């Protein structure tokens, strides 16, 4: 699929009425969990494109260009609004959160297994364990507060169990900044991966940050607050991977290309026929935006689109699906790892005065009293053991205990064994 070969109408012809952007919501009890996660993924891509455009407008003096940007941005905003309104009124903040975390787990795992750049793959695998652990802690809160089992919400596709504990996720900001890729040295899949995962995590961070204050009790508000800070770390890590070269309009062309790829992927993998029609409509809309920016690149930079996006045929579509075995392998291999400047290191090998230990203790002292662990401790106190959904025994022996939450793995040296990230040449 080469989106540049598709002819479309002009962007203004895709404007919708207010009625059109308020659709009938999905049924939260019958809709596939992966339909829900695809909606969140596309909403995040729209959010990223809109705010990228807003920031760029503030650096542009040419009002004709600013008007072209404003038109595209308004259509993007209408798309984002319609997608957001697919969420039903009777789906709670926390039920939607489960979908956010399932997306984070299965999208990250999908990308990691397709990634050919080892630095990007390590970043994906590293944060994968943290989002997987967030799913577990939110799931326990959901059952404790609302009596809803998250395994039903995830359709049994994604396990729910502890990973690298949330308390271990708090790192010094220096250790979340990674080396950026270079568009001319990496393939299209890698470029798309860095852009799309950043957009998805940014959407999650904003949802948690803004939603925290609306939760119904202090315990939930504190959990959202803590995990929102971790999502800030993830957005920093993933955003740092994105190529830093190129003109603003070149980056805008890549944004439209990435959005078109997301909609095409959603269309190719969707099982709900009503929602599939939305993906088809918005794919065409995004291609019209892509063509419009292609003309802006030609007009203002005197460049052709294929000088910017050299390999412009889409890779295989992003597919959201079960990744149980892959997640378990990464968990078994890297649970004891943390960030160390642009790299990752087993905490067993860090000096005792390393930034990680000092910064982590500042946020979590005493370990076990922060929200992520208090939720599990309170659940165990009330139910006798934690809530989890496991298909087999946990791959980390230290995390198999269900009557006591582990506060050592990922924080204390020798709390578990980790062999490290598997080099790309040894995969397969």
N, C-alpha and C positions, 0 to 999 in steps of 0.2 A: 504493500500500500504506500503510494507516494501522494501525500495530501496536496502537493503543489500542482498535481495534474487535474485536480477537481475544480470545475467551474462553479461559481456561486453567484448569488446576488450581492449587491453592495450591503455593507454592514447596517446602514440605516433601515433597510427593508426587513431586518430581523427584529426590530423593536416590537415589544408586546404591550398589550393593554394591562391595566391593573388586574382585571379579571383573569387574564391568561396566566399571570404569574402567581395565582393563588390556587394551586391544584388540590384535588382530593388527596388526602394523606394515604399512606400505606397502612395496612392492617398490621399492627405490631405483633399479633399472635400467629399470623399465617405467612407473613412475608419472610423470605429467606434472609438469614443473617448476612449473607454476602451481598444481597441487594442493598441492605441498610449500609453496609460498609462502603459499597461503591458510591452511594449518595454522599457520604461523608468525604470520601476521597475527592470527588468532583467539586464539592463545595470548597474544600481546602485549596484546590488548584485555582478556583475562581477568586478566592480571597487573596491569594498570593499575587495573582496577576493584577488585581485591582489596586492593591496597595503599592506594588512595584510601580504602577503607572502614576499613582498619586505622588509618590516620592520623586519620580523623574520630572513630573510637571513643574515641580518647585525649583528645578535647575535649568529649565528651558525658557528662553526669551521670545522665541518665534511663536506668535499667537496662532498662526495657521496650524502649526504642528501641535500646539496645545489643544486646539479645537478637535483635531483628528484623534488625539489621545482621549479627550473627554468623551467623544462619541463612542469609541470602542469600550471605554471603561463603563459607560452607562449601560450598554448592552450586557456587558459582563456582570454588572450588578444585578440586572434583572434576572439573569440566569441563576446567580447565587441565591437570590430571594426565592425563586421557584423551588430550587432544590431544598433549601432550608425549610420551606413550608410543606414538604412531603412528610416531615416528622409529625405524627399524630399528637393531638393534645393530651391524650391519656398515656403517653409514654413519658415516664418520669425522667428527671435529670440524671439519675443514677443508671436507669436502664439504657439511656442513650450513651452514657459513659462506657458501659460494657461494650457497646458497638465500636466506640472510639478505640478502645484498647484491643479489641479483636482485630480491627483494621491495622493498628500499629504492629501487632504480632505477625499477622499473615502477609501484610504488604512487605514488611521488612524482610521476612524469611524468603518471600518470592524474589525480591530484588537481590538479596545476598546470593541466592543460588544461581542467578544469571550473571553476576558481576565478574568481570575479568580484571579489574583493577584491585590489587590486593589491599591497598590502603583504604579504598572505599568499602570493600567487603568486610574488613576488620571493623570499620566504624558501624556498619549495619549489624554485624553479629554482636558487637559490644552492647549497643543500645537495645537490641532485641530482647536480651535477658531482663532489662530494666522495665520495658513495657510489659513483658510477660509477668513480672512480679506485681506490677500495678494492677493488672487484671485480677489477680488473686486477691489483693487487698480490697479493691472495690467490690468484688463478688461477695466477700465476707460481710462487708458493710451492707450490701443490698439484702442479703438474707437476714441479717440481724435487724435491720430497720423495717423491711417490707415483706419479709417472708418469701422472697422470690429467688429461685435457684438459677444462677447465671448459666449453668450448663444448658438449660433450655434456650436461653437467649442466643448462645453461640452455636446452637444446633448440634452440639456434641462434636464439632469439628476442631475446636481449640481446647486444649487442656487448661485447667485452672489449678495452679499449685505454686508454691513459692519458688522463686529463682534467686538471683543475687538480691538480697533483701533491700528494701527501699532505703533503709538507713545508710546503706553502703553507697548510695547513688550520689551523695553530696560531696562533690569534688571542688577543689579550687578552680575558679574560672580559667586560669592559665592552662589547665590540663584538659580543657574542652576544645581548645583551638587547634585545628589540624591543618595540614598543608593542602592548598587548593589544587584541583586538577587543572590540566591544560587542554582546552577544547581540541587543539590540533594534535594532541598525542593520545587522546582517548576516543573510544568509539561512541556512537550515538546512544547506545544503551546506558553507558556510564554517565553521560551528560544528563540524560533524562532521569536516571536514578537519583542523582544528587539534587536535581531541581524538585522532583515530585516528592521525595521523602522529606525535604525541607518544608515544602508547602503543607504536607500532611501533619508533620509535627508542630508546625506553627499554628495550624488550625486547632490542634489539640491543646496546645498551651493557652491559646486565647479562650477556648471553651472552658477550661478549668479555672483560669484566672477570673473570668467574668461570672462563671456559674457558682463559684465557691460561696459567695455571699448570699446566694439564694437557697442554699441547702437548709434543711429543716432543723438541724441540731449542730452543736459545737463540734462534736466528734467528726461529723462529715465535713464540715467547713474546714477543719484543721487538716483532714486527709487531702482534700482538694488543694489546699494551700501548699502542703508539702510536695505533692506530686506536680503541681504547676511549676514549682521551682526546678524540679528535675527536667520537666519539658523545656524550660528555658535552656538548660544545659544541652539538651538534644538539639534544639534549634541552633544553638551556637556551633555545636559540633558539625552538624550537617550543612549549615550555611557556610561554614568555613571551607568545605570541600568544593563548593561551586567555583568555577573558573572566574577569575577576577579581571581578565583582559576583555577588550572589546568595547565598542561604543554602546551608549544607552539603547539606541535603536536596534543594534545587533542583539542585545540581551532581550529586548522586547520581542524580536522575531522568535527567539528561542522559547520565550514564555508562551507565545501563541502556539508554537509547534508542540510544546509539552502538553498544553491544554487539549489540543486536538487529539494527541496520542491517548490521553486519559479517556476522552469520550469515545474514541474508536475502540479502545480496550474494553471499556464498559459495555459498549454495544456488542462486541464480539463474544462476550462472556455472560451476558445477562440472561436470566431465566424468566423474568417477569415481563410479559409482553407489553403491558402498559408503560412500564418504566423504560423498556427498551426503545420505545418510540421517542421518549425524551432524549435518550442518548443519541439516537439518530439525528434528531432535530438539532441538538446542540453541537454535534460533530460538524454538521454543515455550517452552523453559525460560526464556530471557531475557525473553520477553514476560510470563511469570508474574512475574518480578522487577520488570519495568516496572510492572505492575499493582499489585504490593505497595508499591512506593515511591510510586506515585500516591496510594495510601491514606495513606501516612505524611505526604506533603505536605499532604493534606487535613486530617489529624488534628492535626499539630503546627504547621502554618503557616496553616491556614484558607485554602488556595489550591487551585484546580483545576489539573489538569495542563496545560491549554491556556493558562493564564496564564504558565506557565514555558516550555513548548515551543509557541509560538504556531502555527507552521507545522509540524504534526506528521505530515504525510504524508511518507514516505521520498522522497528524491531518486532518480534513476536509480541502479541498483546500481553499486558499485565493481567494475570489471572489470580483471583483471590480464592484460596482453597486450603484444605487441611495440610498442616506442616508439622505434625506431631513428632515424627522421627528426627527431622532436622533440628527443631528447637531443643529436643532432648540431647542431641549431640553437642550443640553449642553450649548448652548448660553444663554438661559433663566436662567439657574441655576448658571453659573460660570463666567459671563462676567467681574465681578469686582475683580476677583482673580488674584494674582501674586505669584511668587515664594518667599518662605521664608526658606532659607537654604534647608533642605531635604524635607520640606513640602510645602503646598500652603496655602495662607491666603487671606481673603477678605481685600482689602485695607482699608475698613471702620474700621477695627480693628487694623491697624498698627499705631504705634506712629508716630508723625509728623516728627521725625528725623530719621526714618527708612532708611536703605540703598537704598531701592527702590526709594523713593522720591528724595534723594540726587543724586543718579546716573542718574535717568531718566531726571532730570532737567538739568544735565550737558550735556547730549546728545541732548536734544530737546528744550532747552531754546532759544526763546520762543516757547511754544507748538503751533503748527499750522503752523510753518515755515519750518518744516522738509519735506522731499520729499513726503512721503506717504500722507500727508494732502494737500500739495501744488497741487499734481496731481488732487485731487478731487475738491479743490477750483477753480482751473483753468477750469476744465471741467464744473463746475456749472456756472462759469462766462460766458463761451461761449454758453452753452446749456440751461441754466436756471434751470436745476436740474441734479443730478448725473445719471450715467448709472448703472442700476442694473437689475437683473432678479429674481423676487420674485414670489413664487406661492401663498403666503398669506401675510397678514400684518406682518411686522417685529415683532418678539417676544419681543424685547426690545423697549419700548415706546420712549426712548430718542434717538434711532437710526432710527426712522421712518421718520424724517425730511430729505427731498431730496434736499432742496434748500440751505442747510448749513451743512458743514461737522462737525460732533461732535468731539471735542477735549478734552472732559472731562471724558467720560466713560472709566473705567479701569485705570484712572490717578488720578481723584479727588474723595475723599470719598463722598458717597451718590449721585453719578451721576446716579446710577442705582441700582436696587435691585438684589441680588444674594443669593439663598438659600444654595448653596454649592454642593459638590460632593455627589452623592447618594451612600450610602454604598452598597456593593455587595449583602448583605442579603435582601435589600429592592428592588432589581431589579428583574423584571420579573412578 
